[in-house]
Amino acid sequence: MRPAARSGRRVKVGLTITKVLQNRCGGLEHVAHMRCSVPPPGKSSAQHLVVLIHTLIAALVTFAAVSSASSAPAQNAACPHKDALGTSRILEVDATTFPRVGLKSFPQTLPLNDKEVVLTFDDGPSPSTTPRVLQASAQECAHATFFLIGRSASEHPDLVKRIAAEGHTIGHHTWSHPSLKRIAPGVAVAQIDRGIAADEKALHGIATTMPSTPFFRFPGFESTPALLDLLQSRGIVVFGADFWASDWREMTPKQELDLLIKRLTVARKGIILLHDTKARTAAMLPAFLSYLRENDYHLVQVVPKGGQKEPVVDMTRAP
């Protein structure tokens, strides 16, 4: 089964348990304060505990029966396009081993082999261009990481769900894309948290600052030592890049393709930064994926170590 399918099942299990406890305890705030541990009138603590355990078991058994049937096609699914680029391997990443990656900003990057690349897209989702990027990726069975702007995610939740449903990894890129080193530290933290919460709300229906995929990229790569330390303490990997297509500049899709191939030829491997909000990038992408396939490059998808985490409401941090 693909990691996306496995992580989707974990998310659904977490949501199932949360809903069961909400129903049993009378609200999530009661769960957080363990008020559901108090037995109702007429029941002993032991009887109450047995009821809670049975309720959870029943919910999990029901979920397992439905999930196993619905996920069977995903387990056996293969790329329907003959000779497509595909995704050669999955690389699990965590903040303990790789707190910050990308040689443009940091001294280390991901442990990629020669001619292995990681595709990343910033600033989406955009209804005018992101679907074109997804279509090109699907044609080659290629999986990337999308670092989302929270405000855009909140405006286009269906597109966020589509990105995840098609097997891509979702990371975070603040609420509105300011330079975090040029604003007050408290405002910068609020930008990070609000962006994460908006992405999680769009994806899972729960506004939480504890990301199910703990990946973050600073807008413009403009970080501060304090913010880097804060993100590492929260178990969030900070992504830079090893090279990019400079697609924020005015150029034709052909010029962007040529520039990207030139930089790839020099680097030979690495984390590539693109923007799914740029029409020129959406137009260039099919040709670039074809180039990777025809020249024996291999696509690596990054995922959180241990799979995607279940969405959990952080009761100590306001979204």
Steps between C-alpha positions, in 0.01 A plus 500: 500500500623850424603717799214738416250216537653387828505853639141555389390198703688631805327835465158333479576287807598812692184682395287197587646480851464876546133493401432203729658676795319822419168320497579310818658791691279786385757703312866512408584734783373235742726244335798730538436541872413131546153585630373192322678294766223591744233229490139601451256467794421140584818354348824407672836605358569143391166474317557834333848399384365180348238697306764739365725214392216317329398818320849554366537138392167511318598818319834359393351170385238683295764724349729208419225317314416801287861608455628162389239484227554856380880485510544170316521664155762743632718214620507345155497820297783548253584782263255470209734678261756278331863615529408792726764666719337379821627550854806284555508500878359652817733685736388541862618823662482622861626805686736297719710374210435775245380816679590723202574395145592674176848622409381844389430581866655231719818290518320171444239362266312175454699177448428463130689281258639622172219599259234497773278808534224617733235724343350773717242766418438820697224758545193300398242391463381702202186389313638635171835318504524232770261262316728518195797409718304211650395379155860500374615320813226238472591433136850400614389349835731753665458609862619830642475710816273806497577774752165675538406855590240476775278776362487332160437161659206642695355644177543178300464204740383264225823560312700430816315171539566417136875555542504255791261253333732476200783386725703816547653622826367822651728743682445849641607847386340752745158665486570782251867473389670787684874515565515353850833661585365848424205491740471476877582155642153455646336592171730257318400213728134590450553490122646149527226373731212657310631356174534150644154518657342611171671221305391240756145636500481478120648150496352331808227731628692570822673837551810402694851639523639148537559410133418150380796543263767695692670663201545878467668739257573865576373750242802619307713269721511792747533337840639601840700286745219527756233383257720214377553385858128531574402286202760238585373486859152431360629219280448691174750453215599821323547463125722720292599395149809388311409685181203658325366618166473870599141478378410821681679683217334582171594236243341257258434137597780398261744738663404369843544140383844574356611678817376221724668229292827699501495525879402135538790396276741680734343386829412146377265453798313691766187676623345703219291809574216590263174694538168339409350851488702592189337434162842470335595223745175313443564520125865394536446208738396226252817555299717502812352174631557348157860618512549333839358174367696502175828579674479239775430729792306361795228677697500472880200592715559627853259404778507534880686227682250245623233628259260790524393581855139500609354850524478598866376826644772681695310628802790728603533692174230709332482452121 
